Amino acid sequence: MFTIKNNSDTPELISARTLILTIGILGFIFPILLIIIAVLLQDCEFVQNSISAYYHTISRNVFVGTLCAIALCLYAYKGYSKVDDLAGNIAAFLALGVAFFPTSVGEPFTKCLPNEINTGLEGKIHFISAALLFLTLAFFSLFLFTKSKGKKKSTNKIIRNRIYKICGYLILLCILLIACYFFFFSKKFPALASYRPVFWLETFALWAFSISWATKSKLFLK
């Protein structure tokens, strides 16, 4: 537990930078933990069709628990303005939607998930929550993290802003490619499913989000 002093000399339990870095770390290790636990404890294939599909495996508790931890950190994040605070609250709410409304599972089936799982309305809520969550995280990187207090920016701030923008655009690109896959490529090129494109695109989007928040914590380029 970290303790800092704010402007009024009132001790805080955890610094803002530690909170932001925690969000970045959780996002980065999230898909890795899901894979390791499912492979070791359930003898699953290396990768499932999507990150959300792990809800229906032995990794369920890690899936829900990690998303709840990220949601808690996002809710606690206040930023520099009411917009930051509101965006954090929205992202926290959406993360809980992803955690508690399981996705549907279809072909291609795997050793862990050999049958179709249709969650109906819950699956639709999950899909909408996940899409809006990624869009909110991209908004953080592109429009909130790039703000500055003054007109003059330090060299490191300029570099950090480039990283934020690259990460934000990568998140948007991954979302776009997932949408293209579902509405076009999955039907026209069914063999692509064996490469688990949705899982990898979701993972790349999560890692872009993680790098953006780690940069915001000033882990490097202080």
Buried (B, 14 or more C-beta within 10 A) or exposed (E): EEEEEEEEEEEEEBBBBBBBBBBBBBBBBBBEBBBEBBBEEEEBBEBBBBBBBBBBBBBBEBBBEBBBBBBBBBBBBEBEEEEBBEBBBBBBBBBBBBBBBBBBBBEEEBEBBEEEBEBEEBBEBBBBBBBBBBBBBBBBBBBBBBEEEEEEBEEEBEBBBEBBBBBBBBBBBBBEBBEEBEEEBBEEEEEEBEEBBBBBBBBBBBBBBBBBBBBBBEBEEE
